[in-house]
């Protein structure tokens, strides 16, 4: 094969004069000509002649429509396009972001199930404690051990699930803040705050709400109009209140347990004092469940916004300018 009278056999892959059109360059893959070409004198052509390399994979202005972007895989255009603004100085949102979102949704569902299970267990415990107080002779060692084991299992499982959820949420938020779909001008805080804020006492009770609100604002018109950003506030307030009620109830229960002693009279008095605390546990559990549902709504809306405007369209021929 030749171009301009020059034999191409054995030539390394690169951009060369197009044998069919002297006004442009064509990509040679080392064995034959490809369908990729660029206008001679363009920014892309100058870059190729200087470096011999094609533009890196990424989103570039679509040569068929300058108002949108098309994905260049490093060698050729793909059918994937995205409408709306992109902030190309930031990272490309990868497939891992959606995976993190799906994992969070699964954990939120687990928290809802756990909340329902805890409420059911507390109702059983409330009835059991009432029977013991009314008739101390009805106390069975097996029932007490079963209740204690169930409570311990739930505490360990809930703590583990909460830890994993928190870690994944931090990773998800950090990834979202670096996305090329988010307007950096709408973000009041740096990306580092998505990780560091959780280690600052008191600030970790308010700043995460601001971080998510800024993310929502940075996605602009990509975010569905309903529900509005109010859902973020309701979600965060519910989560903080549930956490506060759960912590206060735990402290109260530990205080009652420390004063129960070993005599039948003090044990029964302690059990009677524990009964109303079970309902406060249920209030906290209900809060955790509602917060999990609202958290899932936030994650779903952000994920939808991140993928808004993406669709397939016929392929152009010109490579991206650099």
Secondary structure as GFF3:
##gff-version 3
##sequence-region A 1 322
A	DSSP	beta_strand	2	3	.	.	.	ID=ss1
A	DSSP	beta_strand	6	7	.	.	.	ID=ss2
A	DSSP	beta_strand	14	17	.	.	.	ID=ss3
A	DSSP	beta_strand	24	28	.	.	.	ID=ss4
A	DSSP	beta_strand	33	39	.	.	.	ID=ss5
A	DSSP	alpha_helix	43	51	.	.	.	ID=ss6
A	DSSP	beta_strand	58	62	.	.	.	ID=ss7
A	DSSP	beta_strand	65	72	.	.	.	ID=ss8
A	DSSP	beta_strand	77	82	.	.	.	ID=ss9
A	DSSP	alpha_helix	95	134	.	.	.	ID=ss10
A	DSSP	three_ten_helix	136	138	.	.	.	ID=ss11
A	DSSP	alpha_helix	141	177	.	.	.	ID=ss12
A	DSSP	three_ten_helix	184	186	.	.	.	ID=ss13
A	DSSP	alpha_helix	193	196	.	.	.	ID=ss14
A	DSSP	three_ten_helix	197	199	.	.	.	ID=ss15
A	DSSP	three_ten_helix	203	205	.	.	.	ID=ss16
A	DSSP	alpha_helix	207	218	.	.	.	ID=ss17
A	DSSP	three_ten_helix	220	222	.	.	.	ID=ss18
A	DSSP	alpha_helix	230	258	.	.	.	ID=ss19
A	DSSP	alpha_helix	264	306	.	.	.	ID=ss20
A	DSSP	beta_strand	310	312	.	.	.	ID=ss21
###
